[in-house]
């Protein structure tokens, strides 16, 4: 069978790579063309476009890059038409993927969606487009099944693929890791996960780094995103108390004592590694004002959304300041707040449905491609 998979971000590349492995296990003749990244390519996908060319964050940034976005849309439609897949699989990345899904459905292609757009967070009315343009949806968060049921659109909850991604990774040799990255052998690590796009890293990292002198007995280590070059981080590394690792986030989290994390998939990854965290978010003023009017959620982090209560502290926009960040970091380094987070993490993992998400999704997609 011929599969066309579209992912537009680093997290989609990770989940897409595991989906490709699942499809190739089921369908040994699978021919897969994809939009994604190095992981999807290494898993056996034929890369049509790298997500690095598509990562625009926030409303203002999208408006400033409309020309590039429309060119990508046109190229995608043309590429699908040439490839003629048996099925198209969309992974998150809703702004782009829902446009392609509408066109694909009109052209008669089968359309499946793996990892739902977050319509439960904003613009719930997009459910009409999904019901019209998406033949089947596979969701990874437990509350999404009930959300779609409310709209009379049956979906399949397959569990969260991060559980597989983390459980299958090779354990890091902590001593070697510290030596390689010149991290002090005796200092506990505070991991800094400032995001995967230039705009958000620039917004987040300077405040995170403002704490280094207050926690001199800890080692601050920046987790460099695979979507950004090492040179981009150079101005942030002038502080001698800061270390940097590129594309080694899981290895870093596995040996960290605490973490400061930009809201997104990384908050859930940090929880699955059982690392106490403070969740941070700050956007440019215009993007934030727009978001405030369309996002209806009580929380922004996946950890709190899944648990339906505040498990991790969220410092959003004007609350994301050095004094408040210092207070919350101190709280999770020891004492009751740290213990409570770790206890809640155990409950979180149980709610996510166990291993096998990618294999389950691959089985559904393979069956749908044949009907």
Buried (B, 14 or more C-beta within 10 A) or exposed (E): BBBBBBBBBBBBBBBBBBBBBBBBBBBEEBBBBBBBBBBBBEBBBEBBBBBBEBBBBBBBBBEEBEEEBEEBBEEBBEBBEEBEBBBBBBBBBBEBBBBBBBBBBEEEBBBBBBBBBBBBBBBBEBBEBBEEBBBBBBBBBBEBBEBBEEBEBEBBBBBBBBBBBBEEEEEBEBEEBBEEBEBEEEBBBBBBBBBBBBBBBBBBBEBBBBBBEEBEEBBBBBBBBBBBEEEBBEEBEEEEBBBBBBBBBBBBBBBBBBBBBBBBBBBBBBBBBBBBBBBBBBBBEEBBEBBEEEEEEEBBBBBBBBBEEEBBBBBBBEBBBBEBBBEBBBBBBEEEBBEBBBEBBEEBBEEBBEBBBBBBBBBBBBEBBEE
